[in-house]
């Protein structure tokens, strides 16, 4: 399977999906998150953080670009919106090839730096409470991840 789509009706459901995903991720995995402001990108990241055993409160790294969290695996949460129209490489390879999981919000602004093998997630509004979450595998590892996610 190379894509998986579901609708969640609460923040808790969104976080639960992300927690299930977190246990399938391995060091060096890159997950991109796209969606309008307020669609649930940070909520999804909080679910991944919970699944990785992160104890700190996860907030959007809008002004810092990258926040690092310690859990069973390190979590690198990136909001690269401020890098629009910039060629600046802030050491993405070190994160993307490191020992942790990289979550990238607004990935369209750093497409040239993203690895080919990654999991792309798009979150869109259905209504005030519901979100449609589409996961797109880019590479065989993430095809396996989506197969496992759907079977659980």
N, C-alpha and C positions, 0 to 999 in steps of 0.2 A: 504494500500500500504506500502510495506516495503523498496522499493527502487525507485529512480527517477533519470533519466539520461537526460542531455541536453547538447547541444553544444553551446558555446558562440563564437562570432567572434570578439569581441572587449573587452577591459578592462571595458568599460562602461556597457556592457551587463553582464559581470561577477559581477560587483559591484551592478547592479540593482537586480540580482538574490539574492545576499547576503542581500541587503536591505529588500527585500520581506521576506526573512527568518527571519531577525532580529525581525520584529514585531510579529512573532509567538513564539519567545523564552520567557522563564520564568526564574526567579531566580533559580540558581542551575543547569541550563542546561549546558551540556558539549558537545562541538562540536570539533571533531578531523579533522585535515587537513593533507592529505598526497599528495605527488607529488614531482616530480623532482625539483631541484633548478631552480627558474625562472618560474615555471609553473603557479603561480598566487595565492599562498597561502596567501601572505600578501595583495594582491589586494582584495581577497575575505574577509579577515579580515577588511580591510578598508570599504568595503561595509556594513558589519555587524555594524561596529562602526558608520557609517553615519546613518544607520537605528535606532540605539540606541540614536542618538542625541549627540554623542561624538564630541566635537569641536576641540580638539587637533589633530595634524597630527599623524597618526598611522604609526609606522615604525617597522621593524622586531626586536624582542628582542633577537637577536642572542647572544649577549655578556652578557646580563643581565638576561637571561632565562625568566623572567616574567616582563611585563609592565602592569600597571594598568591605566585605563582610566575611567573618570567619564562621565556618560550620564544619560539617563532615568533609566538605570540600569548600575551598574559598569561592565566594560569589563576587563577581565583578559586574556591577550594575552601571551601565553607561546610558546617559541621555545626551546624544550627540546633535541635538537640535541646533545648538549654538555654533556648530561647525559648518552650517550651511554656507556655501560659497567659499569654503576654506580648503586648502590642500594640506593643511597641517596634519602630520602623523604624530600622534601623542604616545607612540609606543604600542599601537594596537597589537602587533605581532607578539609582544611579550605576554599580553593578556590572552590572545586567541590561541597561543601555543603553550600556555602555562598550565599550572596544576589545578586550575579552577574552572568554573562555569562562567561564561560571559553572556550577559543579557544586554542587548543593544536596542534601545528605544530610538526611533527615527533613523533607521538604518539607511534610508535612501541618501543621506548626506555623507556617508562614508563607503559607498558601494565598492569603490576601488580597493579598499582595505579589507573587506570581508572575505573569509575563506569560502571556497566553492561549496564545501560540505558544511551544511548548517541546517537549522530548523527555523523556517520563517513562519511567524504567527501574525495573523491579522485579526484584530478585534473590532467589531462594528456594532453600533447601536441597533437593536431591534425596536425597543421602546425604553421608557425611563428605567426599568429594572432589568430587562433582558439584553443579553449580548450574544452575538454569533461569533464563535471563535473558530477560525480556520487555520489548521496547521499544515504546512507544506514541507515535506522532506526534500532535502537537497543532499543526496548521497545515500549509500546503502545502510550506513549506521542509523541514520534517522528514519529510513524506511522500516527498519527493525523496531525502533523506538515507537513509531506510530502503530505498528502491528501489535506490540505489547500493550500499548496504552488502550487500544480498542478492545483487546481481549480481556482486560482487567475490569 
